[in-house]
Amino acid sequence: MQDALWSMPATGQAAAVRAGEVSAVELLDSHLDRIAGVNPQVNAVTQLLAERAREAAARTDRARAAGEALGPLAGVPFTVKETTAIEGVATTYGTPRFRDLVAPADAPPVARLRAAGAVPIGHSNLPTLVLAGMHTRSELYGDTVNPWDPGRTPGGTSGGDAVAVATGMAALGLGNDSGGSVRIPAQFCGVAALKPSTGRFPADHRVLGPDDPGPASQFLVTDGPLARTVGDLRLAYEVLAGADPRDPRAVPVPAYGPPLPGPVTVALVADPGGHGVHPAVRGALRTAAEALRDAGYDVREVADVPRLDEALEVYGRITVTEFAPTWPVVRTLLGEGGDRYIAMAMERTPPADAAEFMKLTGAWLGIRRSWAEFLDDYPLVLGPVFGEPPVEPGLESRDAAGRDRVASGMRLCTATSFVGVPAVAVPTGVVDGLPCGVQLVGRAFREDLCLDAAQAIEDRLGVLTPLDPRPAGRDGVRGENG
């Protein structure tokens, strides 16, 4: 497996294409063969763009033959979540009603990756309309399977990209995150992911027509890459960052900030909010902390992050209030049982009136201020991605207890999306046959600090993927360490 082109890191794939050691078409065909062999088992790639991708790869090869300079991601295949536009392809959101919603142009992050030489190889699966839950199952395409254990969810909502990257069907995945949607599947599938600062990457999250969504959707949702290595994640970050006239939210902040004096201080928050974490997650945090200390970081355990429970409450009230007017129509698109996850939230959290909503937006800014002050003392936070190992598919939609358990598990992801700060999820090893990981949260627009710390962890603990999909209970799966 390790001799196959598809198993190489994205950085190595692009370098080989630029050097002429392998053609972009050969690289693409290696990935298409891998998809043919693996995707029937995991159902991560939805709309395969084989011929379009082969034409793009051939153009890359012709450019190199003509002596033209190739981009930093030359020939690298990537998947794109079914929320994000690829020109000439339907952006289905996993619902049959959108199967003919053909995109007139690439979304800004797709255009940036393509301009850097990367090749979109297909769309990837998600929970229907990104609203049916954390588990990646769509009404249009069905369930995506965790390659480590079919009895566990791959997470979501960018689960298709995480599985595609983990199994070698693509070198990079382009997902999005408004509360853990790239970081959770990264942990559950053993890969790395970046949720950038709000305003770091340009995007266009308009679904139907020219109208933009409300403030919660505008400021909570960020596109983000998934990769097998932190180096690949860094390369994607450098390509995706920067201002763009299509997105007035994106700001021209340099991709790299000034070095910090002395050893970087890291706040280890083992149990955000004091709601409990699984022993395997605590073990992953200890392992990551020791790796960072070995790399020269000053890791200090602290009691908690600022105003966590308040952030979760305000996040819930704002999002429900924005969503409530469209819910009667939206729930009809989710299919049988697909509305349970949101319906339980709507029943528990009533929409706010205008006066309450104004107070909520003030609280939002206050919580962001508290985090900025905290991160002024601690430039990085080391914490869990999800409070336990991968759970069973659909737990969050089964009943109120299951939903509460999943909401609690993802609480640090939810809070950091609400605050708008960057975070990188990175694997730490394998416990009882399932991958574990942590996240590094940083100051606004200091993704570089998060990536540096994640690289230090990866350097000491290694990379877990690519892997072949594993049937449940196969000998040799349980009890590994990595």
MOUR-V192670 format. One record per residue. D_LAST is the distance of its C-alpha to the last C-alpha in Angstrom with 2 decimals. Layout:
D_LAST / D_LAST
This chain:
17.95 / 16.84 / 20.57 / 21.68 / 23.03 / 21.43 / 17.89 / 18.82 / 18.29 / 21.48 / 22.50 / 22.41 / 24.25 / 26.94 / 27.39 / 27.91 / 30.48 / 32.28 / 32.54 / 33.86 / 31.22 / 30.73 / 32.97 / 32.02 / 33.39 / 31.18 / 28.10 / 29.33 / 30.16 / 26.68 / 25.41 / 28.36 / 27.57 / 23.98 / 25.50 / 27.99 / 25.45 / 22.92 / 24.90 / 27.05 / 24.04 / 22.72 / 25.89 / 24.49 / 27.02 / 30.52 / 33.11 / 32.21 / 34.20 / 34.14 / 37.64 / 37.63 / 34.31 / 35.71 / 38.80 / 36.83 / 34.83 / 38.16 / 39.62 / 36.82 / 37.59 / 41.30 / 40.77 / 38.94 / 41.68 / 44.24 / 42.70 / 41.54 / 38.66 / 35.57 / 33.46 / 30.02 / 28.47 / 30.77 / 30.11 / 26.75 / 26.72 / 25.92 / 26.42 / 28.65 / 28.68 / 31.89 / 33.20 / 33.56 / 36.44 / 36.36 / 39.92 / 41.67 / 39.02 / 39.29 / 37.28 / 37.17 / 35.01 / 34.38 / 37.92 / 40.62 / 43.17 / 41.47 / 40.88 / 43.71 / 42.87 / 42.62 / 41.55 / 44.22 / 41.86 / 38.24 / 36.84 / 36.47 / 32.68 / 33.03 / 35.95 / 34.06 / 31.14 / 33.75 / 35.81 / 32.86 / 32.74 / 30.04 / 31.04 / 30.84 / 29.84 / 30.30 / 30.32 / 27.49 / 27.78 / 28.10 / 29.75 / 33.47 / 34.97 / 31.74 / 33.59 / 32.81 / 29.74 / 26.03 / 25.22 / 25.72 / 28.82 / 31.98 / 35.49 / 35.88 / 32.66 / 31.16 / 27.61 / 24.39 / 21.63 / 17.98 / 16.24 / 13.48 / 16.35 / 20.04 / 20.95 / 19.23 / 20.58 / 18.96 / 20.73 / 23.46 / 25.81 / 24.08 / 22.04 / 23.45 / 22.27 / 18.67 / 18.62 / 20.52 / 18.19 / 14.94 / 16.72 / 18.38 / 21.84 / 22.29 / 20.85 / 21.88 / 23.04 / 25.87 / 25.87 / 27.55 / 26.94 / 29.49 / 27.39 / 23.74 / 24.24 / 21.82 / 19.38 / 19.02 / 18.31 / 15.81 / 13.82 / 14.58 / 13.61 / 10.53 / 12.84 / 14.88 / 18.51 / 21.56 / 24.41 / 27.16 / 30.10 / 33.03 / 35.22 / 32.69 / 32.53 / 35.73 / 35.77 / 38.33 / 37.62 / 41.07 / 40.86 / 44.48 / 47.16 / 47.71 / 47.18 / 44.30 / 42.51 / 43.19 / 41.74 / 38.66 / 37.55 / 38.56 / 36.57 / 33.57 / 32.29 / 30.44 / 29.07 / 25.60 / 23.20 / 19.75 / 17.65 / 14.34 / 14.54 / 16.37 / 18.82 / 19.84 / 20.27 / 22.45 / 24.54 / 25.22 / 26.13 / 28.62 / 30.21 / 30.53 / 31.86 / 35.60 / 38.86 / 40.51 / 43.98 / 42.71 / 40.88 / 42.85 / 39.95 / 37.95 / 38.83 / 38.91 / 36.63 / 35.02 / 31.37 / 30.71 / 32.34 / 33.56 / 31.29 / 31.20 / 32.85 / 30.92 / 27.34 / 26.28 / 26.40 / 23.69 / 24.62 / 21.87 / 23.08 / 20.99 / 23.44 / 25.62 / 29.04 / 28.28 / 27.70 / 24.63 / 20.87 / 18.54 / 16.86 / 13.35 / 14.52 / 16.05 / 12.93 / 11.20 / 14.48 / 14.62 / 11.32 / 12.64 / 16.03 / 15.18 / 13.64 / 16.90 / 19.05 / 17.75 / 18.78 / 22.17 / 22.22 / 24.42 / 22.46 / 24.89 / 24.43 / 27.29 / 28.74 / 28.58 / 29.12 / 32.76 / 34.62 / 31.71 / 33.72 / 36.65 / 34.61 / 33.39 / 36.98 / 38.51 / 35.92 / 36.82 / 40.55 / 40.65 / 38.65 / 40.62 / 43.88 / 43.19 / 42.08 / 44.79 / 47.65 / 45.83 / 44.09 / 46.91 / 46.56 / 42.80 / 42.14 / 44.16 / 41.64 / 38.62 / 39.59 / 39.83 / 37.70 / 36.15 / 38.19 / 36.98 / 34.25 / 36.70 / 39.65 / 38.11 / 37.60 / 41.16 / 42.58 / 40.92 / 41.46 / 44.95 / 45.68 / 47.25 / 50.79 / 51.66 / 52.25 / 49.00 / 47.06 / 48.54 / 47.42 / 43.90 / 43.71 / 44.90 / 42.23 / 39.62 / 40.80 / 40.93 / 37.31 / 36.32 / 38.46 / 36.79 / 33.35 / 34.77 / 36.15 / 32.91 / 30.97 / 33.77 / 32.70 / 28.94 / 28.09 / 24.56 / 23.30 / 19.74 / 19.53 / 18.01 / 18.21 / 19.00 / 19.72 / 17.78 / 15.22 / 16.74 / 20.24 / 22.60 / 24.53 / 27.70 / 27.29 / 28.86 / 31.95 / 32.57 / 34.47 / 34.92 / 32.47 / 29.68 / 30.64 / 30.68 / 27.23 / 25.77 / 27.99 / 26.80 / 23.11 / 23.71 / 26.20 / 24.72 / 24.33 / 27.94 / 29.30 / 27.82 / 29.15 / 32.45 / 32.58 / 31.75 / 29.26 / 26.25 / 22.60 / 19.32 / 16.34 / 12.94 / 9.40 / 7.47 / 4.31 / 5.27 / 8.20 / 10.80 / 9.86 / 10.24 / 8.67 / 9.57 / 11.27 / 14.32 / 17.45 / 19.59 / 23.26 / 25.96 / 29.68 / 31.54 / 31.25 / 28.69 / 25.85 / 25.47 / 24.46 / 21.77 / 20.45 / 20.65 / 18.63 / 15.94 / 15.92 / 15.60 / 12.43 / 10.96 / 12.43 / 10.63 / 7.07 / 7.17 / 8.04 / 6.92 / 10.48 / 13.06 / 12.88 / 15.81 / 17.00 / 16.27 / 19.17 / 19.00 / 18.47 / 17.55 / 16.66 / 13.12 / 11.80 / 12.01 / 10.05 / 6.67 / 3.77 / 0.00
